[in-house]
Amino acid sequence: MALLPAVGIPSPAPPQQTPFISRNNHPNPKLHQKLNQSTSETTVSWTSRITLLSRNGRLAEAAKEFTAMRLAGVEPNHITLIALLSGCADCEPFGDSLHGYACKLGLDRNQVMVGTAILGMYSKRRRFRKARLVFDRVEDKNSVTWNTMIDGYMRSGRVDDAAKVFDEMPERDLISWTAMINGFVKKGLHEEALAWFREMQVSGVKPDYVAVIAALAACANLGALSFGLWVHRFVVSQDFKNNVRVSNSLIDLYCRCGCVEFARQVFDEMEKRTVVSWNSVIVGFAANGHAHESLVYFRRMQEERFKPDAVTFTGALTACSHVGLVEEGVRYFEAMKRDYRISPRIEHYGCLVDLYSRAGRLEEALKVVESMPMKPNEVVIGSLLAACRTHGNDTELAERMMKRLSELKVKSHSNYVILSNMYAADGQWEGASKMRRKMKGLGLKKQPGFSSIEIDDRTHVFMAGDSAHVEAGYIREVLELISSHSRLQCSVVETLDGDHIGD
C-alpha cells in the first residue's frame, strides 16, 4: 500500500506532550469554545470545496486542495475522504494513498461509509482481491456495503462470487436482487435472470422499473413472449406504467418476438416519447417485414420534430432494402450525411450494399464496398455473396469478394458455405471441394441450426442430432408415437382410396 508522502500528502504531526485542557479547566472557556467552532467551520469549508471539485471531475485540483488542507493543520473528516474516494477510480496512486490514510485513522474499519467508498473504488478498477479484503474488514456492514460488493462482482462477470456474497447477506433488498438480475442479463445468462426475477417476487421484494427492464431484456433475448406478457401485465398495475424506458423495452420485446401489433399498441399509448421510442418501432417494423409502415413512422418522427440519429437511419435503410426502394434509400443515405451531419458507420454501408444487392445491382453494390472508408466486415461481404447466388450465380464476383474476406483474415463459416454451394450449383465440383478444404484448414465448421419452443415460461432449444435435453428420451418416445400414428393414418387413407378406385 502506498505511503502518503509519495503523493505530497503530509503525515499527521506527532502529538505534542501538552497538558489536557478541557472546556472546564481552560483559563478562558469562551475562547476555547470559539476556537473549537472555528476549527469545525474550517473543516466544513475545506470539505465543501473538495467535494465540489471532485463531483465536477476535477480530481487533481481536489487533491491539491486536500494537500493544502493538511498543510494548514486542518484534520479531514469521513465526508472529506468519501468525496475524494468517489472520484479515485482512475487515479490509482492517490486512491491507494487515501486508503492508507483511512487505515491510519481506523476509518476503513469503523466508519462504514468510508469503507464502502474504498470498496467501490477497488471494484471499479476490478481489483477484487483488495476489494474483498476491505469488505471483510468493515465491522458494521450496511446494505450499501453488501450491494457494492455484489454489484462489483456482477459487473465484471464473476457470477459465482456475487452469488456467494448474496447468500451471505443477512437481509436482501431491492438493489441486491436487481444487481444480480442485471448482471445475469449482461453476462448473457437470460434464463438465470428470469429465474432470479421470479425468486425475487416469491421472497416478497417488489421489483422497480430497473428490475423490470432487465427482465424484459432477458425475455427479448430468449424470445420468451409469454413471460414478457406477464411482465407487461405487472407493469400496467404499477406506478411506473408510464415510464418511457419501460415502454421502450416492451416495444423492443414485442418487435423481437414478431408481435408488431402489440408493439404498435404500446407506442401509441405512450404519453411521452423519446428518439429511442421512435427508433424501436422503425427498426422493429423494418426487421419484421413491415417496411412501408416503418417508413411511415420515420416520416412521422420528423414531422413531430424529433431529430433522427444513426440508429433511425439504419432502420429506414433496412426498410427501403426490404421493399426495393433503391432510389429512396440512396436519398436517405445522402440526407443523413448532408442534412444531419451523421458520419455513416459500417452498418449504414452494409444497408446500402444490401439495398443494391437485393435489387440485383451487383456492380453498384461492389462500388460501395470498394469506396467504403473502413474495411468491409463479413456481414457486408456476406450480403453481396448471397446476392451473387440469388442473381445469376455470379461465381466470378463471389470469388473477388472471398479474396477480400481472406485479406481481412475473418473466420466465418457462412460465406465459405455460400461460395461452396454456388460452385456445386454451377457443377464446379473442384471449386466446391476447394472451399470445403479451406474451411477445414482454417478450423471452421458449419454451425448447426437450432429451433426453440417456449413451454410454461421456459425456452427449450434443440439442434439437429441433439440429445442434451433432460427429457430427450421422453421426447423421442412421443415423436415415435406421433410418427407411428401418422404412418397408420396414411395407410388407412391409401386403403380407402384404393377401395374407392376399385368401386
Disulfide bonds with the S-S distance in Angstrom:
none
